Amino acid sequence: MMVQIDLHCRLQDTHCQDADDIRAHFDTLLCMWEELFSMGTTLADMDFSAIALSSLPNTYNTVLSSMLSAAQISGKTLDPLMIIAHITEEYDRRQIQACLSKSSDGTAQKNTHGARGQRKTCTNCSGTGHTVNNCWHQGGGKEGQWLKGWGPNSRQDREKDSRSSAHLAAALSTNFTFAVISDNPKEDGMTCCLDTGASHHYSPFWAEFINFCEIEPKPVIAADKHIFYATGRGDVIVNFPNDHSMSRIKLTDVLYMLTIVFMLISISRIDHSSFSTIFRDGSCQLRSPTGELITCILRVDNLYKFECPADARAALVLISIAPPESVLLTLLVANLHHRLGHMSLEAAKCLIRHGAIIGIDLDQLATEAEACTACIQAKITHVPFPKERTRPRSITYGKLVSSNLWGPAQTDSIKGEKYVMTMLDDASYEVLITFLKAKSEALESTTASSSRFNTMPRP
């Protein structure tokens, strides 16, 4: 009871400041609401709506007033999810407006600076401070009459050229990064993009890596100053479309970054491997060192992207033929605990020792592990199973099945699932686990599980 009261108080005391992230704030409130529900405490939608509205900063009072007025006129009750959707949309609009305002301020300062200077502009080289009659560049009145320390190969010109190239690369990378983040790729297979500005190959598809190894988080700075972190490294097999067939190429030293959407294939890395690329007529041709055509990618939305089917089977083949010592993962006990769904460490070691789990080097595991915060909190809020049965156990397989739906999880799975549904047969204690992306899929999952219990042979 004390845990429920404490959680209810924390839910009411949680407030969002002007500089805070509204999305993260609502995620916190929803998680607390779900925890209260799992403890058996029911919080009505109207009460949660009142808590959510009172937790917002004063800058949203105008939006809330308009929303409540519209609800009163229409005679409808505001649903909590509808409130969250409207406030989140307003938050996104303000974020975009703030970015546009910063860009406008920078442009205004640049124009003001130019108006104060009133410097001469050369019509020959577009330089400032001189006219075409006194220009030293080709075509000017004093062509070739450079002063000492100046000229086409001087340090000033090299710095100017490098700055121009940097601005061009930043513009291209900024547009490219925006398209990658905002697009919605297909769930089946991989979406790949050829990137002329990337220094490495980057991929968010962890399942497609072979000889994957974790690395210390490596920061990768985009052109818009947004920082991504690479947390792994390995090789990836990419199936490039080639007419009606596929050209399988293994990309080495690919960095794993979960926060991007597309797999970015570095043109500079391809060139370093003696492959050639030709950009022409809205397409990009990739050829092998012998001149054989690997693929031809068409330009779509100013991006050279293509859909690549997953090659997990090829990855398994490569892993199976690799030396045994090269495929064993060396994990910390905490990582093993997290990857196995917070399983007991002793149970996990027993499964590894008896061969039920392969691919993990048990000898390299530490003997002691830090306490898992998630497990401690779960045990506090989890209702324990009763010590004794309150009714006789069922004797017919599939006649009595208990279900439990958990979620939403704070972190999505690799395929985007947020909920877990378990079905427990009372006669055999067989458990079916299904991962769901939304609560609305629970009924379909229940129907499919019931059919499975009815069609499976009786144990």
Protein Blocks (a to p, Z undefined) as FASTA:
>chain_A
ZZmmmmmmmmmmpccdfkbcfklmmmmmmmmmmmmmmnopacdfklmmmmmmmmpcfklm
mmmmmmmmmmmmnopacdfklmmmmmmmmmmmmmmmmmmmmmmmmmmmmmmmmmmnopac
dfklopghiafklpcbghiakgoiacehiajkbmklmmmmmmmmmmmmmmmmmmmmmmmm
mpccdfehcdddddfkbcbdcdfblklpghiacddddddddfkopacddfbdcddddddd
ehjaccddddehiacdfkbmbdcddfklmmmnopacddeehiacdddfkopafbdcddee
hiacdddddfkkmmmmmmmmpcfklmpccddfklmmmmnoopafklmmmmmmnopaghia
fklpcfbdcddfklmmmmmmpccddfbdfbdcdfbehkaccdddedddfbdcfkopabdc
ddddfklopacddddfbfklmmmmmmmmmmmmmmpccZZ
